Amino acid sequence: MFAHVPGLRVVVPSSPARAYGLLLAAIRDPDPVVFLEPTRLYRAAREEVDDDGAALPLDRCFVLREGSDITFVTWGAMTKETLAAADTLAGEGISVEVIDVATLKPLDSDSVVASVAKTGRCVIVHEAPLTGGFGAEIAARIAERGLISLLAPIERVAGWDTVMPLPRLEQHYLPGEPRIVAAARRILAYQ
């Protein structure tokens, strides 16, 4: 919803360290920044974070893992499951590049399109419902700027098109490693 507002930056960190660096950058930025903090990260990730005052760049994707066979694009709380799926596929000899978008708006389309140009395949993973989710915007940008590079259709793995059933059925609503791996296998098999 915030990504539709002209003039706003929208930031979604995927780890404590990125939250620290991106929040510092957001505070220092002269423009308005909406900083969305996924509450699932509170219980999903723990890491030491140096309080060194070093900000991370806004408006740029982070390549969390280099790969050559398929690109996974994700952000926020879905990064953990996406990295786990990449590990599973790596065990099968499949090289996965993982991109953490981090700043939804403005979107660093160049990094995403460059990764897809390298791999030829893309799976976009997010926790919002599939219909109208930000993954559709990323898929549209890839289609506009990188269609020639695609060796298979873009897959989106997202929440179901319903209200998230908190808290008891959250794990069935959100995409997990098996759904991400299945999407990757579908487009890897595409000829």
C-alpha positions in Angstrom: 0.0 0.0 0.0 2.8 2.5 0.9 4.6 1.7 -2.3 1.8 3.4 -4.2 2.3 6.8 -2.5 4.4 9.1 -4.6 7.5 10.5 -2.8 7.8 7.8 -0.1 10.7 5.4 0.2 9.6 2.0 1.5 12.1 -0.2 3.3 11.7 -3.7 4.7 14.8 -5.3 6.4 15.4 -9.0 6.4 17.8 -9.4 9.4 18.8 -7.6 12.5 22.0 -6.2 10.9 20.1 -4.9 7.9 17.5 -3.5 10.1 20.1 -1.5 12.0 21.9 -0.2 8.9 18.8 0.6 7.0 17.1 2.3 9.9 20.1 4.6 10.3 19.9 5.4 6.6 16.2 6.0 6.9 16.6 8.4 9.8 19.4 10.3 8.0 17.5 10.5 4.7 15.9 13.9 4.0 12.9 12.4 2.3 10.1 10.5 4.0 10.8 6.8 4.6 8.3 4.2 5.7 10.3 1.5 7.6 8.3 -1.7 7.8 9.6 -4.0 10.5 8.5 -7.6 10.0 7.5 -8.8 13.5 8.3 -12.4 12.5 12.0 -11.4 12.5 11.8 -10.8 16.2 11.5 -14.5 16.8 13.2 -15.8 13.6 16.7 -14.4 13.7 19.3 -13.5 16.2 22.7 -12.1 15.4 25.3 -9.8 16.9 25.0 -6.3 15.5 27.9 -3.8 16.0 26.6 -0.5 17.2 29.0 1.4 15.0 26.7 3.9 13.4 27.3 2.6 9.9 24.3 3.0 7.6 23.5 0.7 4.7 22.5 2.2 1.4 18.9 2.7 0.6 17.4 2.1 -2.9 19.7 -0.9 -3.5 19.2 -4.6 -3.5 21.6 -6.9 -1.6 22.9 -10.1 -3.2 22.9 -12.6 -0.4 24.1 -15.5 -2.4 25.7 -15.6 -5.9 24.3 -18.2 -8.3 24.1 -19.0 -12.0 21.0 -21.3 -12.5 18.1 -19.4 -11.0 17.4 -16.1 -9.2 15.3 -15.9 -6.1 14.0 -12.4 -5.3 12.7 -11.7 -1.8 12.6 -9.3 1.1 11.7 -9.0 4.8 10.7 -12.1 6.8 10.6 -14.4 3.7 14.4 -14.2 3.3 15.0 -17.0 5.8 12.8 -19.5 4.0 14.2 -18.4 0.6 17.8 -19.0 1.8 16.8 -22.4 3.1 15.3 -23.3 -0.3 18.5 -22.1 -2.0 20.5 -24.4 0.4 18.2 -27.4 -0.5 18.7 -26.8 -4.2 22.4 -26.3 -3.8 22.5 -29.8 -2.3 21.1 -31.0 -5.7 23.8 -29.1 -7.6 21.6 -26.1 -8.5 23.2 -22.7 -8.2 20.8 -20.1 -6.8 21.3 -16.4 -6.6 19.4 -14.8 -3.8 18.5 -11.1 -4.0 17.2 -9.2 -0.9 15.2 -6.3 -2.3 15.3 -4.4 1.1 14.0 -1.1 -0.4 10.7 -1.8 -2.2 10.4 1.8 -3.4 12.3 3.0 -5.3 13.0 -0.5 -6.6 16.5 -1.3 -7.7 15.3 -2.8 -10.9 18.8 -2.8 -12.4 20.1 -5.4 -9.8 17.1 -7.7 -10.3 17.2 -7.5 -14.1 21.0 -8.1 -14.1 20.6 -11.2 -12.0 17.8 -12.6 -14.2 19.9 -11.9 -17.3 22.6 -14.0 -15.7 20.4 -16.9 -14.6 17.5 -16.8 -17.1 15.0 -17.9 -14.4 13.3 -16.1 -11.5 11.2 -17.0 -8.5 9.8 -14.1 -6.5 8.9 -14.9 -2.9 6.8 -12.6 -0.6 4.4 -13.1 2.3 1.6 -10.8 1.0 -1.3 -12.4 -1.0 -0.4 -13.3 -4.5 -3.0 -11.0 -6.2 -1.9 -7.4 -6.1 1.3 -8.2 -4.2 4.5 -6.3 -4.8 6.0 -9.4 -6.5 3.8 -8.6 -9.5 5.5 -5.2 -9.9 8.9 -6.9 -9.8 7.7 -9.5 -12.4 6.4 -6.7 -14.6 9.7 -4.9 -14.5 11.6 -8.0 -15.4 9.2 -8.5 -18.3 9.6 -4.9 -19.5 13.4 -4.9 -19.3 14.6 -8.5 -19.3 12.1 -10.6 -21.3 14.7 -11.6 -23.8 16.8 -13.1 -20.9 14.1 -15.4 -19.6 14.4 -19.1 -20.3 11.2 -19.9 -18.4 8.1 -18.0 -17.0 8.6 -16.1 -13.8 7.1 -17.8 -10.8 5.7 -16.0 -7.7 5.4 -17.8 -4.4 3.3 -15.8 -2.0 0.6 -15.9 0.7 -2.8 -17.3 -0.3 -5.4 -14.8 -1.5 -7.2 -14.6 1.8 -6.8 -12.9 5.2 -3.8 -14.2 7.1 -5.2 -16.5 9.8 -3.2 -15.3 12.8 -1.7 -16.8 14.9 -2.6 -20.5 14.7 -2.5 -21.1 10.9 0.2 -18.5 10.0 2.6 -21.3 9.0 0.1 -22.7 6.5 -0.6 -19.3 4.9 3.0 -18.2 4.5 5.2 -19.6 1.8 7.7 -22.2 3.1 10.8 -23.8 1.8 8.8 -26.7 0.1 6.7 -24.3 -2.0 9.7 -22.3 -3.0 11.7 -25.4 -4.0 8.7 -26.7 -6.0 8.4 -23.4 -7.9 12.1 -23.5 -8.7 11.9 -27.1 -9.9 8.9 -26.2 -12.2 10.9 -23.5 -14.0 14.1 -25.4 -14.0 12.3 -28.2 -15.9 10.8 -25.7 -18.4 12.2 -26.3 -21.9 
